[in-house]
Amino acid sequence: MLQAELGLTLDDRVYRVSVTGGEIERSEPAALSIEAGSYVEFITTDWLVHEIRFETDSLGTAQRAFLERTDQVASPPLIERESRYVLSFAEAPPGRYGYRMEGNGQAGRGVIVVVVPAEPTRSRRWLSP
């Protein structure tokens, strides 16, 4: 469904982060490691209002510039159950992207860590002498 809406292929990697409120805003998982080029979908699991904001003061210069250039520093208010905020990390510089979840409860925190994709291992061909 999300693939069709965003025009993604089967090769595009989408990670899902569930957001829920209460006394404290929570995300599951709270820490996520992804490869550059992936997508992250925040989706609410309740009827409370939520907002995702990257903590620009704690980001590295390259990470902050990437989020600002791609207009992904903060989500709009997510006001209904199953509201989504999808981020593209295409061409994102590696590093930590700490975020804050705000809503009805005490603010919660999470982090997305962008890593350099591992190079596929090449099979070695041994030549006989």
N, C-alpha and C positions, 0 to 999 in steps of 0.2 A: 504494500500500500504506500508506504513512505517512498519507496524506490520510484514508483510511478509518478507520485506527486512532484518529486524533485528531479525526475529524469535521471535517476542513478542507474548504474549497471549492476550486474551481479558481482562484479569485482570491487565495487565500492564498499568500504567497511563502515558500518554505522553502529555506534555504541549507545546504549540506552542508560540514562540515569533517572531513577524515580525520585520525585520530590514530594515530601509530605510535611505537614505542619503539626501543630500541637504546642506544647510548651516551648519546644525548640524546633526550628526548621531543620529537616534532615534530608540527606540525599543518600541513595543507595545505588552504586557504591559511593563512598565519600572520597575515595582516591581511585583514580583511573589512569592507566598508562595506555597511550595510543600511539600509533605511527602517524607521522605527518601525512596529510592527504586524506585522513579519515574524517568522519562526521560524528558529532555527539548530539544526541537528542535528549533534552530534558523533558520529562513528561510528569504532570501532576497526578497524584493518586487520590486526591480528596477535593472537596469543594471550597477550600480556603484559598485566599489570594497569595500568590508567590511571585517573587522577582529574583532573577539571577543577575548578579553584578560581579564582574571581575575586579579584583582589588588592584587597581592600577598603580598605587603607591608601592606595592610589594612585587610588581612584575619587573623583569629585566627590560631594558630599553627596547630590544628587538621584539619581545613578546607584546609589550604595550603598543608599539608602533603597528604591529600586525593587527591587533584587535581594533585599534582606532581606524586604520586604513580600510578594514573590512566591515566597519560599523557593527562590531559584535561585542562591545564592552558591556552592554546590559540588555536584558530581555525586556519586552513590554510586560505589563502586568499579566500574569497567567491566572485567569479568574474562574475557570471552570475545570471540572474534573476532566482529565486527559488532555488539558491544554499542552501544547508543545512549543519548545524553543529549540531550533536546530541550528547548530554551528558547523561551519566548514573549516577544517584545519588544513585545507589545500595550501601548500607553500608556507605553512606555519614554521617558524623557527623552533628548534628543539628547546625544551626548558619547561619550567613549572608555571602553570596558569592557575593561581589561587583564586577562588571565587567565594562569594558570600551569598547566602540565600536569605532574603528578607520576606516577611509576611506578617501573619497574625501573632506568631510566637517570637521568642528570642531568636536573633539571627544565628544561622548555622554557617559552617564553612566546609569547603571541599577543595579538591585540587585535581587538575588534569595535567598529566605529565606527557609532553610530546617527545617521542624518541625518534631517532633516525631509523628508517626501515632497515632491517637486516638484509644484507645481500643474499640472494639465493645461492646455495652452495652448488658449485659446478661439479659434475661428475668427472672424475679423472680417468683418462684413458691411459693405460699403461701399454707402452709399446714393447713387444718382445724383441730381444736383441737379435 
